[in-house]
Amino acid sequence: MRENQTINPYSIFMMLRFSYLFLMFMACVLLGSPDAVAQDSTGVKYTYVNARDLSVLGQSATVRDSGFHRIDAAQRPKLPNAVARLATNSAGISVSFQTNSKSIKLRWRLAKYNTLWNMTPAAVNGLDLYAWNGKEWQYAATARPATEQNDVLVLSNLDGQLRHYRAHLPLYAAAEEVHVGVEAGSTLQKADSRFLPTQKVVIYGSSITQGASASRPGMAYPAILSRQLNLDIYNLGFSGSGKMEMALAEVLGQMEADVYVLDCVPNPSPEQIRERAVPFIKRLRELKPNTPILMVESFFRESTPWDQEKREFDNGQNEEFRKAYEQLKQEKYKDLYYLSAKGLPKYDHEGTIDGSHLSDLGFTRVAPYVGKKLKKILPKK
């Protein structure tokens, strides 16, 4: 520095001020800080609460991970690699809460921002917010994802009445942390008991069960069923990987459930179903002797009427699954139920994205069909 050069006091002041504001900003946005207070560009201050301190649904008590995963880290090494990886996705998990805030923010951190050719970024990485309108859960808004770390104003200009909300988490990404933001001074607390289901259903299946290809998280059929029937549903759909390996029977059997739904026909070959279905269900029955099991056939394969080879393969899958059911019934296995694809109404070939994975239209058709059967099977409480 030259001897005659002087330091501008104003420059020093601005540098210190910037440093202070930057540190304050980082302290506020840090996801790991519970009840952090942040001020947005409009001057409104928000209090953020960790979703863990609210009401989490769709995650079994057997999962002790810090993230919103579907199978615990201690169990994953015993699973096929693809299942272990997909088990960290947050499909089917939701957060329920009540607030009188006039605006709501959602802040979440993903392990990785994922992309899929046949799904929207909102479904893969985003969150869906539903509100209780006094009679049912009504869609309110979707939190738009942009990167691994997101902070989105989802609803604003609300009337300030105390209401219940439910946020569905991403279908094909791992949500590691989730926070709900409300205007400072507003009420934000867990959901009332009437919004917390007492009956639990485990659905084990393929990419369709996981949510492909819903336009947003709340449109996957397990999520639809959870709202319509007031059920705590554990979504164990694994894209391309629901193949009835015995290790999965062990995982399912450790979960608390009032009904098990096996919607896993689309992934295994007819030969694999022939080899695996009966031993898989027998093992699950050993682990849960009195829990009903619903076996569901594969829906919507639009290539079947045209591709002769695929038609033989697809029909063979359902045929082998039905044979497994009939064998188990002959062996006097009780509380075993079957749902055929042939009874699905409005089969007009317009319910998929790509010939296999369901669109929102397909999911809204499948959900009540499965739900009608579930209502007959669920124990009366």
C-alpha positions in Angstrom: 0.0 0.0 0.0 1.3 3.5 -0.9 2.0 5.7 2.1 -0.5 8.4 1.1 -3.4 6.0 0.4 -6.2 6.4 2.9 -9.0 4.0 3.9 -12.5 5.2 3.2 -14.5 4.8 6.5 -17.7 4.4 4.5 -16.3 1.5 2.6 -15.3 -0.2 5.9 -18.9 0.4 7.2 -20.5 -1.1 4.1 -18.2 -4.2 4.2 -19.0 -4.8 7.9 -22.7 -4.2 7.2 -22.7 -6.7 4.3 -20.9 -9.3 6.4 -23.4 -8.9 9.2 -26.4 -9.2 6.9 -24.9 -12.2 5.2 -24.3 -14.0 8.5 -27.8 -13.3 9.7 -29.2 -14.5 6.4 -27.3 -17.8 6.7 -28.4 -18.3 10.3 -32.0 -17.9 9.2 -32.0 -20.1 6.2 -30.0 -22.9 7.8 -32.3 -25.9 7.5 -31.0 -27.6 10.6 -32.1 -24.7 12.8 -35.5 -25.3 14.4 -37.9 -22.4 14.7 -35.6 -20.1 12.7 -37.0 -16.7 11.9 -36.4 -15.2 8.5 -37.6 -12.1 6.7 -38.5 -12.2 3.0 -38.2 -9.5 0.4 -41.6 -8.0 1.3 -40.6 -7.5 4.9 -42.8 -10.3 6.2 -41.1 -12.4 8.9 -41.6 -16.2 8.9 -41.1 -18.7 11.7 -39.8 -22.1 10.4 -40.7 -25.3 12.3 -39.1 -28.7 11.5 -41.6 -31.1 10.1 -40.4 -33.6 12.6 -42.1 -31.5 15.3 -45.4 -31.6 13.4 -47.4 -34.8 12.3 -45.5 -37.1 9.9 -47.6 -39.7 8.1 -46.5 -42.5 5.7 -43.3 -43.4 7.4 -43.1 -46.6 9.5 -41.9 -46.5 13.1 -39.3 -49.0 11.9 -37.5 -46.2 10.0 -35.2 -44.4 12.4 -33.3 -42.4 9.8 -33.1 -38.6 10.2 -34.3 -38.2 6.6 -37.7 -38.9 5.2 -36.9 -42.4 4.0 -39.1 -45.5 3.6 -36.8 -48.2 4.9 -34.3 -47.8 7.7 -30.6 -47.5 6.9 -29.8 -50.6 9.0 -32.1 -52.7 6.8 -31.0 -51.4 3.4 -27.7 -53.4 3.1 -29.7 -56.6 3.0 -31.8 -55.4 0.1 -31.2 -55.5 -3.7 -29.1 -52.4 -4.6 -31.9 -50.8 -6.6 -34.4 -51.2 -3.8 -31.9 -49.9 -1.2 -31.4 -46.8 -3.3 -35.1 -46.1 -4.0 -35.9 -46.7 -0.4 -34.5 -43.3 0.4 -37.1 -41.6 -1.8 -39.8 -39.9 0.1 -42.8 -41.3 -1.8 -46.0 -41.6 0.3 -44.6 -39.6 3.2 -46.6 -36.4 4.2 -46.6 -33.8 6.9 -49.9 -32.7 8.5 -50.3 -29.5 10.6 -52.6 -26.7 11.5 -52.0 -23.0 11.3 -53.9 -19.7 11.1 -51.1 -18.0 9.2 -52.1 -15.8 6.2 -49.3 -17.3 4.2 -47.4 -20.6 4.2 -43.9 -21.4 3.0 -42.3 -24.8 2.6 -38.5 -25.3 2.8 -36.9 -28.6 2.0 -33.5 -30.0 1.2 -33.0 -32.9 -1.2 -30.1 -35.4 -1.2 -30.1 -34.9 -5.0 -32.3 -33.1 -7.5 -33.5 -35.9 -9.9 -35.0 -35.8 -13.4 -37.1 -38.5 -15.2 -38.2 -38.3 -18.8 -41.8 -39.3 -18.0 -42.5 -37.3 -14.9 -42.7 -33.6 -14.0 -40.0 -31.9 -11.8 -42.9 -31.2 -9.4 -43.7 -34.9 -8.9 -40.1 -36.0 -8.7 -38.7 -33.2 -6.4 -41.5 -31.0 -5.3 -44.2 -30.9 -2.5 -47.9 -30.8 -2.8 -50.1 -28.9 -0.3 -53.7 -29.8 0.5 -56.1 -28.0 2.8 -59.1 -29.3 4.7 -62.2 -27.5 3.5 -64.5 -28.8 6.2 -65.5 -31.9 4.3 -62.4 -33.3 2.5 -58.8 -32.7 1.6 -58.7 -30.2 -1.3 -55.7 -29.5 -3.4 -54.3 -26.0 -2.7 -50.9 -25.6 -4.3 -47.6 -27.2 -5.4 -44.2 -26.1 -4.1 -42.0 -25.6 -7.1 -38.6 -27.2 -6.8 -35.5 -25.6 -8.4 -32.5 -27.3 -6.9 -31.4 -29.4 -3.9 -32.3 -26.7 -1.4 -35.7 -24.9 -1.9 -37.7 -22.2 0.0 -41.0 -21.5 -1.6 -44.0 -19.3 -0.8 -46.8 -21.8 -1.4 -50.0 -20.0 -0.3 -50.6 -16.3 0.5 -53.5 -13.9 1.2 -55.3 -16.4 3.4 -58.1 -15.3 5.7 -56.3 -16.2 8.9 -58.6 -18.9 10.1 -57.1 -21.9 11.8 -57.0 -24.8 9.2 -55.4 -28.1 8.7 -53.0 -28.7 5.9 -51.1 -31.7 4.5 -47.9 -31.5 2.5 -47.0 -34.6 0.3 -43.3 -35.1 -0.1 -41.4 -35.8 -3.3 -42.0 -39.1 -5.1 -38.6 -39.8 -6.7 -36.1 -37.8 -4.6 -34.9 -38.1 -1.0 -36.1 -35.3 1.2 -33.5 -35.0 3.9 -35.0 -32.1 5.8 -38.4 -30.3 5.6 -39.6 -27.2 7.4 -42.9 -25.4 7.4 -42.8 -21.6 7.5 -45.6 -19.4 8.8 -45.9 -15.7 9.5 -44.2 -14.8 12.8 -46.7 -14.8 15.6 -49.1 -17.2 13.9 -50.1 -20.6 15.3 -48.4 -23.6 13.9 -48.9 -27.0 15.6 -49.5 -30.7 15.1 -52.7 -31.9 13.5 -55.7 -32.8 15.7 -56.2 -36.5 16.4 -59.2 -36.7 14.0 -56.8 -36.0 11.1 -54.3 -38.6 12.3 -55.4 -42.0 10.9 -55.4 -45.0 13.2 -55.4 -47.7 10.5 -52.2 -48.4 8.6 -51.8 -50.0 5.2 -48.6 -51.1 3.6 -48.6 -51.1 -0.3 -45.7 -53.0 -1.8 -45.2 -52.7 -5.5 -43.6 -51.2 -8.6 -43.0 -47.7 -10.1 -46.8 -47.3 -10.4 -47.1 -47.7 -6.7 -44.2 -45.3 -6.1 -46.1 -42.7 -8.2 -45.0 -42.9 -11.8 -46.2 -40.9 -13.6 -48.3 -38.6 -11.5 -48.0 -34.9 -12.3 -47.4 -34.1 -8.6 -46.9 -36.0 -5.3 -50.5 -35.9 -4.1 -51.8 -37.7 -7.2 -50.1 -41.0 -6.7 -52.8 -43.5 -5.9 -51.5 -44.4 -2.4 -51.7 -40.7 -1.6 -55.2 -40.4 -3.0 -56.3 -43.4 -0.9 -54.7 -41.9 2.2 -56.8 -38.8 1.9 -60.0 -40.4 0.7 -60.1 -43.2 3.3 -58.2 -41.5 6.1 -55.4 -44.1 6.2 -51.8 -44.0 7.2 -50.3 -45.6 4.0 -46.7 -46.7 3.7 -45.7 -46.5 0.1 -43.2 -49.3 -0.6 -43.2 -49.0 -4.4 -39.8 -49.4 -6.0 -39.4 -48.4 -9.6 -38.6 -51.5 -11.7 -37.7 -53.4 -8.5 -40.8 -54.7 -6.9 -39.9 -58.3 -7.5 -40.9 -60.1 -4.3 -37.4 -60.9 -3.0 -37.6 -62.6 0.4 -35.6 -59.8 2.0 -38.6 -57.5 1.3 -41.0 -59.9 3.0 -38.8 -59.5 6.1 -39.1 -55.7 5.9 -42.8 -55.7 5.3 -43.3 -58.2 8.2 -41.7 -55.8 10.7 -44.0 -52.9 9.8 -47.3 -52.4 11.7 -50.2 -52.8 9.3 -53.9 -53.5 9.3 -53.7 -54.7 5.6 -50.9 -55.5 3.3 -51.4 -54.8 -0.4 -49.2 -56.6 -2.9 -49.3 -54.6 -6.1 -46.0 -56.0 -7.4 -47.0 -57.9 -10.6 -45.6 -55.4 -13.2 -41.9 -56.0 -12.4 -41.1 -59.7 -12.0 -41.3 -62.1 -15.0 -44.0 -64.9 -15.0 -41.2 -67.3 -14.1 -40.2 -65.2 -11.1 -43.8 -64.9 -9.9 -44.2 -68.6 -10.2 -41.0 -69.1 -8.1 -41.4 -66.3 -5.6 -45.0 -65.3 -4.9 -46.1 -68.3 -2.8 -42.9 -68.4 -0.6 -43.0 -64.6 -0.2 -46.6 -64.6 1.0 -46.1 -67.6 3.2 -43.2 -65.8 4.9 -45.2 -62.6 5.3 -48.0 -64.7 6.8 -45.6 -66.3 9.3 -44.5 -62.8 10.4 -48.0 -61.4 10.5 -50.4 -64.4 11.1 -53.6 -62.3 11.4 -53.1 -59.4 9.0 -55.1 -59.5 5.8 -53.2 -59.6 2.5 -54.6 -58.2 -0.7 -53.1 -59.4 -4.0 -53.6 -56.9 -6.9 -53.1 -57.8 -10.6 -51.3 -55.5 -13.0 -53.3 -52.7 -14.7 -52.8 -50.8 -18.0 -50.4 -52.3 -20.4 -51.3 -50.5 -23.6 -48.9 -52.5 -25.8 -50.7 -55.8 -24.9 -53.3 -55.6 -27.6 -50.7 -55.0 -30.3 -47.4 -56.6 -29.4 -47.9 -60.4 -29.4 -44.7 -61.1 -27.4 -45.6 -58.6 -24.7 -49.2 -59.8 -24.6 -48.0 -63.3 -23.7 -45.6 -61.9 -21.1 -48.1 -59.5 -19.5 -50.9 -62.1 -19.4 -48.5 -64.6 -18.0 -47.7 -62.3 -15.1 -51.3 -62.0 -14.0 -52.0 -65.7 -14.6 -49.1 -66.8 -12.4 -50.1 -64.4 -9.7 -53.7 -65.8 -9.7 -52.3 -69.4 -9.6 -50.3 -68.4 -6.5 -53.5 -67.1 -4.9 -55.4 -70.2 -5.8 -52.7 -72.4 -4.4 -52.6 -70.5 -1.1 -56.4 -70.7 -0.8 -56.3 -74.4 -1.4 -53.7 -74.7 1.3 -56.3 -73.0 3.7 -54.5 -69.7 4.0 -57.0 -67.2 5.5 -57.5 -63.5 5.2 -56.1 -63.6 1.7 -57.9 -61.5 -1.0 -57.5 -60.9 -4.7 -58.3 -58.0 -7.0 -58.5 -58.7 -10.7 -57.6 -56.0 -13.4 -60.7 -57.1 -15.4 -63.1 -55.3 -13.0 -61.5 -51.9 -13.4 -64.1 -49.6 -14.8 -63.7 -47.2 -17.7 -60.8 -49.1 -19.3 -60.6 -46.8 -22.4 -56.8 -46.9 -22.9 -56.4 -43.3 -21.9 -54.9 -43.6 -18.4 -51.2 -43.8 -18.9 -48.2 -41.5 -19.8 -46.2 -44.0 -21.8 -48.4 -47.1 -22.1 -47.4 -48.5 -18.6 -47.1 -45.7 -16.0 -50.3 -44.1 -15.0 -51.3 -40.5 -15.6 -53.4 -38.5 -13.1 -56.4 -39.8 -14.9 -55.2 -43.4 -14.5 -54.5 -42.9 -10.8 -57.9 -41.4 -10.2 -59.5 -44.5 -11.8 -57.3 -47.0 -9.9 -57.6 -45.5 -6.5 -61.3 -45.9 -5.9 -61.2 -49.4 -7.4 -58.5 -50.5 -4.9 -60.1 -48.4 -2.2 -63.5 -50.1 -2.6 -61.8 -53.5 -1.9 -59.8 -52.1 0.9 -62.8 -50.8 2.8 -64.3 -54.3 2.7 -61.1 -55.8 4.1 -60.0 -53.3 6.7 -60.9 -54.3 10.3 -63.9 -52.4 11.6 -62.8 -50.0 14.4 
